[in-house]
Amino acid sequence: MPKHEMSKSDSARIQGHEAKNGGDMSSKGFAARAQAAGDRNQNASASTGQQRIGGGQSGNHGRSTGGGGAKK
């Protein structure tokens, strides 16, 4: 069976879902454990010289920040 490692983009998606749906956002919650696993896997890849492709979403998790304002 293939090994499925948590990526940074996976953890960002999980954190966004948990926050949006009122999940446990404490340091012991699933979102925090997912982030820790993503960090561990990214650090392990970096130390072996491998570079992960994809992921790396930060801040708004791929959503538009708006920035609308009045149109002229």
ABEGO torsion letter per residue (X at the ends): XBBBBBBAAAAAAAAAAAAAAGBBABAABAAAAAAAAAAAAAAAAAAAGBBBBEEGBBGAGGBBAGGBEBBX
